[in-house]
Amino acid sequence: MIRSVRILVAGLVVALSFSSGCAGPKPAEPAAEEKLALDAVPAGVMEAARKQQPGVEFQWATKGWQDGVLIYKVQGESGEGMIHEVQVTAAGEVVAPPTK
């Protein structure tokens, strides 16, 4: 009886060590972006976006975290009807959009 309990406990220890070691860390889920009114976007962010895309009438904005940095995405339409997006950090630095 004692030998059976020892074998059972040893088997559980081995099984638990394999199941916890192989899975690895759970991947981080992407953070959702929050929609913003343009008047809620910091002035420095809007200034940087206007310098990057002069002539664009910005109409939409979102904010979200990307690699630990708060990013504002400001979007609008040019006179030719094209939609433009500028990504700017909270510090007012323009960020290149990720390549696809």
N, C-alpha and C positions, 0 to 999 in steps of 0.2 A: 504494500500500500504506500509506504513512504517513498519507495523507488518510483512509483507511478506519479506521485505528486511532484517529485524532483524533475522527472522527465517533462511533465506538463509545464512546470514553471520555466525550465530551460527553453522549451519550445516557444513559449510566449515571449521570453526575453529576446530570442533570436528574431521572431516575427516582428516585434515592435521596433527593433533596431533597423531592420530592413525597410519597414514601411515609413518610418520618419526620416530616414537618411536619403531615400531615393527621390522623394517628391520635389525637393528643392523649395526655394521661397516662392510664394504666390506672386505672380506678376502684378504690378500696380495697374489699377484701372485708370483710363484717361479721365481727367477732370472735365466736368461739363463746363461749357462756356456760358457766361451770364450775359444776357442782352442788356444794353444800356441805352438810355436816351443820350443824344449828343451833348446836352448840357451837363451830363454827369461825367463826361470824359474830361480828365485834367487838361488845363489850358496848354501846358507844355507838350502833351501828347498830340493835341489837335494842331499845334504850331508845327511840330515835326512832320505830321502827315501832310499838311498843306505845302510845306517846303518840298517834300518828296514827290507829291503829285499836284503841281499847281494847275489850277483850272478845273479841278474835280470838285463837284458839289457833294460833300460827304453827307450821307443820309442815315447810315446804320453804324452801330458799334457793338462790340462784345468785348468781354475781358475774361481771361482764364490763365491758369498756370501752365507753363511749359518749361520743363526741366528746372523747376524751382524758381522761375522768373515770372512775374506778373506781366502778361502781354495784353495790350489793347489791339484789337483788329478794327480798323476804321474803314468803312466801305462807302463808295459813292459812285456817281455817274458823271462821265465827262460830257462835253458838248456834243461829241460824236455818238453818244448813246452807249459807250462801253462802260462796264463795271470795273472799278479799280479797288484794290485792297492794299492797305498799308498796315504793317504790324509794327507796333512801337512799344518799348518797355515803359514802365511807370516813370523812369528817369528821362524819358524823351529821346531815347536812342532807337533809330529805325532798325528793324530786324529783317533780314532776308527771309522770305518764306521758304519752308522746307521744299527740297526738290523732290519730284515724284518719279 
